[in-house]
Amino acid sequence: MKPQCTISAPFEMKGVGLHSGDLVRATLCPAPVDSGVRFEVDGVEIPATVSHVVDTQLATTLGRAGARVRTVEHLLSAVYGLGIDNLRINVEGAEIPVLDGCGSRWSESLRASGIRSQGVPARTLRILRSVEVQHGDRTARLEPDSGFSMDVMIDFDHPSVGQQRLGVRMAPGVFDAELAWARTFGFERLVPAMKRMGLVRGGSLENALVFGEDGPLNEGGVRAPDEPVRHKALDAMGDLALLGHPLEGRLVAERPGHGLIVALVQAVLSSPDSWEIDSSRA
């Protein structure tokens, strides 16, 4: 049985917000058993659960009592991928720092702070029967599995991306090896319209993989030919963290986005016969 874990010591990360363009700061602190992952913004505590999702446009935003925190998915993917159950995150600003646009710096900093077992079994959410949601040609399903795995497909009308598929089974070390380094990505031709919408104001080639008409604009190009689908899997993991428990199940997703995965989490939690909490204390 996996024990609950937190970090050993607080640490701070600061940088630009991907969408706001503002300088923001996050201080990550140890948290007690059964407290879960919680953000604190302007004195308001916001649990990292799907019931607190207030927006999913190009990022996952949580909110409560007038306070909001945007772009939580990269940090949550690292927390989830490293098996951290309890964490308090104090945020100065309204967005999590984008850092280098992926999960690597979060993962490195969490490991450097020390990951500490709390000696109490984690409450795993086990999928008992499949639950699926569909948004147009986008589908996502959680189905029973003996561990946690993902099968993710993307399909973009761009010669450098096209259709990509990734299957990954999570185990110690897999997050860092397979997902953490995959950067958020976008397309140069869409940037002006997104900025007019108040999005990606902090985006740059330092924190995003950007595709021009002829290929990546970033020096060095892609880190792997399938870097985009790996980032989509990273995003999906961050959104699955909003279940509030480690997951025993398999995600199968075609053309996923934040709205689709959040809808899937909501559908699962609204179908209590589709899951159970597995813990020696349950």
Protein Blocks (a to p, Z undefined) as FASTA:
>chain_A
ZZddddfbdcddddddfklopacddddddddehklpaddeehiacddbfklccbfghiac
ddeehiacehkllmmmmmmmnopabdcdddedjbdceklopaklmmmmmmmnopadehia
cdddddfbdcdddehjaccdddddfbdcdddddddddfklmpadddddddehklmmmmmm
pccdddfklmmmmmmnopaklgcfklcccddfkbcfbghiaabfklmmmmmmmmmmmmmm
mnopacddddddehiafklmmmmmmmmmmmmklpccddfkZZ
